Amino acid sequence: MRIVLPILSAIVIITVAILAAFYFKVDTIKLNPQNCLKEENLALNNKLLFLISEEKLKDKLKKSFPCASNLKITKIYPNIIEVQVNQSESLIQISNTNLAVSSAGLVTEHNIQDKLPIYYPLQNETTIAGQKITGSEMIFVLEIAKLLPKTDFHPASIRSISASEIAVYDAKEAIAIFSPQKDANTQVDSLQQTVAAAKIDGDKIAKIALRFDKPVITFK
């Protein structure tokens, strides 16, 4: 009897382990459409669902993929894991690349069929997906790109002309010149007031220089 009980216990344990390995093995991964993570990046197929730690998986993914800084992981028993990546909105596309930069300053791969303002930097720098933008020039450009959709000035492209001038071109070929040395919100508010007034008066703007105390306007 003393020998039989350990044997039966071992059989039960082995049976449970086999059933668990078969029944709780991850065979379905639900990943929302985005440009940050792919299913193969998760490496979860055939892992036992109950052995997966959501927090450890989150930490691992965030370290390897900065664009996945905001994500939610849900285990659905017996064999499904759901990963929801909430990416920041892409604001600009870097010229001559398939890369976009989000409002959080993260560089991601971009579907060029989704139209974004094209950004032409002052100097060409190597930029890769997953990189975090830290340069003051592009951070200012992102501020402008985030604010402009709320106005009647719709940017088609943005170009750094110098350290003190950022030119934004709209679809009608009007140009707005911004200064990184001045507050972005103040300049965008001034631009909207100018564009709105010109629309009422029926004037066509060619260029607006916003780096001065009062906008300097050139009409077509």
C-alpha positions as CSV (number, residue, x, y, z in Angstrom):
1,M,0.0,0.0,0.0
2,R,2.9,2.4,0.9
3,I,4.3,1.7,-2.6
4,V,1.0,1.9,-4.5
5,L,0.1,5.4,-3.2
6,P,3.2,7.2,-4.5
7,I,2.8,5.4,-7.8
8,L,-0.8,6.5,-8.1
9,S,0.1,10.0,-7.1
10,A,2.9,10.1,-9.8
11,I,0.4,8.8,-12.4
12,V,-2.1,11.5,-11.5
13,I,0.5,14.2,-11.6
14,I,1.8,13.0,-15.0
15,T,-1.7,12.8,-16.3
16,V,-2.6,16.2,-15.2
17,A,0.6,17.6,-16.6
18,I,-0.1,16.0,-20.0
19,L,-3.7,17.3,-20.1
20,A,-2.5,20.7,-19.0
21,A,0.2,20.8,-21.7
22,F,-2.4,19.8,-24.3
23,Y,-5.4,21.8,-23.1
24,F,-3.8,25.1,-21.9
25,K,-1.3,25.5,-24.7
26,V,-1.6,28.8,-26.4
27,D,-2.9,28.3,-30.0
28,T,-4.6,31.6,-30.7
29,I,-3.1,35.1,-30.4
30,K,-5.3,38.1,-30.9
31,L,-3.3,41.2,-31.8
32,N,-5.0,44.4,-32.8
33,P,-3.9,46.0,-36.1
34,Q,-1.0,48.4,-35.6
35,N,2.6,49.1,-36.8
36,C,4.4,48.2,-33.6
37,L,4.2,44.5,-32.8
38,K,3.8,41.4,-35.0
39,E,2.7,38.0,-33.8
40,E,6.2,36.6,-34.2
41,N,7.5,39.3,-31.8
42,L,5.4,37.8,-29.0
43,A,6.8,34.3,-29.2
44,L,3.9,32.8,-27.3
45,N,2.8,29.9,-29.5
46,N,2.7,26.6,-27.6
47,K,3.4,28.3,-24.3
48,L,1.2,27.2,-21.4
49,L,-1.3,30.0,-20.8
50,F,-1.4,29.7,-17.0
51,L,2.5,30.0,-16.8
52,I,2.5,33.3,-18.7
53,S,2.9,36.4,-16.5
54,E,1.2,39.4,-17.9
55,E,3.4,41.8,-16.1
56,K,6.7,40.1,-17.1
57,L,5.5,39.9,-20.7
58,K,4.6,43.6,-20.7
59,D,8.0,44.6,-19.3
60,K,9.8,42.4,-21.9
61,L,7.8,43.9,-24.8
62,K,8.2,47.5,-23.6
63,K,12.0,47.1,-23.3
64,S,12.3,45.6,-26.8
65,F,9.6,47.7,-28.5
66,P,9.3,51.3,-27.2
67,C,6.3,51.8,-29.4
68,A,4.5,49.3,-27.1
69,S,4.7,51.4,-24.0
70,N,0.9,51.3,-23.7
71,L,-0.5,47.8,-24.0
72,K,-3.0,45.5,-22.4
73,I,-2.6,41.7,-22.1
74,T,-5.6,39.4,-21.4
75,K,-5.5,35.7,-21.0
76,I,-8.6,33.9,-22.2
77,Y,-8.7,30.3,-21.0
78,P,-8.1,27.7,-22.0
79,N,-5.7,28.7,-24.9
80,I,-6.2,32.3,-26.1
81,I,-4.1,35.4,-25.3
82,E,-5.1,38.9,-26.4
83,V,-2.6,41.7,-26.8
84,Q,-3.9,45.2,-27.3
85,V,-1.3,47.8,-28.3
86,N,-2.5,51.4,-28.0
87,Q,-0.1,53.5,-30.2
88,S,0.1,57.2,-30.1
89,E,-1.3,58.9,-33.2
90,S,1.2,59.3,-36.1
91,L,1.7,62.9,-36.9
92,I,4.3,63.2,-39.6
93,Q,6.1,61.0,-42.1
94,I,9.9,61.5,-42.5
95,S,10.8,62.3,-46.1
96,N,12.2,59.5,-48.3
97,T,11.3,56.8,-45.8
98,N,8.4,54.6,-44.7
99,L,8.7,55.9,-41.2
100,A,6.3,58.1,-39.2
101,V,6.7,59.9,-35.9
102,S,3.9,59.7,-33.3
103,S,2.7,62.4,-30.9
104,A,4.7,60.7,-28.2
105,G,7.9,61.1,-30.3
106,L,8.2,57.4,-31.3
107,V,9.3,56.4,-34.7
108,T,7.2,53.6,-36.3
109,E,6.9,52.0,-39.7
110,H,4.2,53.7,-41.7
111,N,1.8,52.6,-44.5
112,I,2.5,55.3,-47.1
113,Q,-1.0,55.0,-48.4
114,D,-2.2,56.7,-45.2
115,K,-1.4,60.3,-45.9
116,L,0.5,62.3,-43.4
117,P,2.4,65.6,-43.7
118,I,5.9,64.9,-45.1
119,Y,8.7,66.3,-42.9
120,Y,12.0,67.4,-44.4
121,P,14.6,67.8,-41.7
122,L,17.4,70.4,-41.8
123,Q,19.9,67.6,-41.9
124,N,19.4,64.0,-42.9
125,E,19.8,61.8,-39.9
126,T,19.6,58.0,-39.5
127,T,16.2,57.2,-38.0
128,I,15.0,53.7,-37.2
129,A,11.7,52.2,-36.1
130,G,11.4,52.1,-32.3
131,Q,13.6,55.1,-31.8
132,K,12.5,57.9,-29.4
133,I,12.8,61.4,-30.8
134,T,14.8,63.7,-28.5
135,G,15.9,66.5,-30.8
136,S,14.4,69.9,-30.1
137,E,13.8,70.7,-33.8
138,M,11.6,67.7,-34.4
139,I,9.9,68.0,-31.0
140,F,8.8,71.5,-32.1
141,V,7.6,70.1,-35.4
142,L,5.5,67.5,-33.7
143,E,3.9,70.2,-31.5
144,I,3.0,72.2,-34.6
145,A,1.7,69.0,-36.5
146,K,-0.4,68.1,-33.5
147,L,-2.1,71.6,-33.3
148,L,-2.6,72.4,-37.0
149,P,-5.5,69.9,-37.6
150,K,-7.6,72.0,-35.3
151,T,-7.2,75.0,-37.7
152,D,-8.2,75.8,-41.3
153,F,-4.6,75.5,-42.3
154,H,-4.1,71.9,-43.4
155,P,-0.4,70.9,-43.7
156,A,0.8,68.9,-46.7
157,S,4.5,69.1,-45.9
158,I,6.8,70.6,-43.2
159,R,10.4,71.7,-43.9
160,S,13.1,72.9,-41.5
161,I,14.7,75.8,-43.2
162,S,17.1,76.9,-40.5
163,A,17.5,76.6,-36.7
164,S,15.0,79.6,-36.4
165,E,12.6,78.8,-39.2
166,I,10.1,76.0,-39.8
167,A,8.1,76.2,-43.0
168,V,4.7,74.5,-43.3
169,Y,3.0,74.2,-46.7
170,D,-0.7,73.6,-47.0
171,A,-2.5,71.8,-49.9
172,K,-3.2,75.2,-51.5
173,E,0.6,76.1,-51.5
174,A,0.3,78.7,-48.9
175,I,3.3,78.9,-46.5
176,A,3.4,79.5,-42.8
177,I,6.8,80.2,-41.2
178,F,7.1,79.2,-37.6
179,S,9.9,80.0,-35.1
180,P,11.0,77.2,-32.6
181,Q,12.0,80.1,-30.3
182,K,8.3,81.1,-29.8
183,D,5.5,79.3,-28.2
184,A,3.8,76.8,-30.6
185,N,0.3,77.4,-29.3
186,T,0.6,81.2,-29.7
187,Q,1.8,80.9,-33.3
188,V,-0.9,78.4,-34.3
189,D,-3.6,80.6,-32.7
190,S,-2.3,83.6,-34.6
191,L,-2.2,81.5,-37.8
192,Q,-5.9,80.5,-37.4
193,Q,-7.0,84.0,-36.8
194,T,-5.2,85.2,-39.9
195,V,-6.5,82.4,-42.1
196,A,-10.1,82.8,-40.8
197,A,-10.0,86.6,-41.5
198,A,-8.6,86.1,-45.0
199,K,-11.4,83.6,-45.7
200,I,-14.0,86.1,-44.7
201,D,-12.4,88.8,-46.8
202,G,-11.9,86.5,-49.8
203,D,-8.2,87.0,-49.8
204,K,-5.7,84.3,-50.9
205,I,-2.7,84.0,-48.6
206,A,0.7,83.2,-50.1
207,K,2.8,83.4,-47.0
208,I,2.4,84.1,-43.3
209,A,5.5,84.8,-41.1
210,L,4.6,84.1,-37.5
211,R,7.9,84.6,-35.9
212,F,7.2,88.3,-35.4
213,D,5.0,90.0,-32.8
214,K,2.3,90.4,-35.4
215,P,2.0,88.1,-38.4
216,V,3.5,89.4,-41.6
217,I,1.2,88.4,-44.5
218,T,1.9,88.2,-48.2
219,F,-1.2,87.8,-50.4
220,K,-1.3,86.1,-53.9
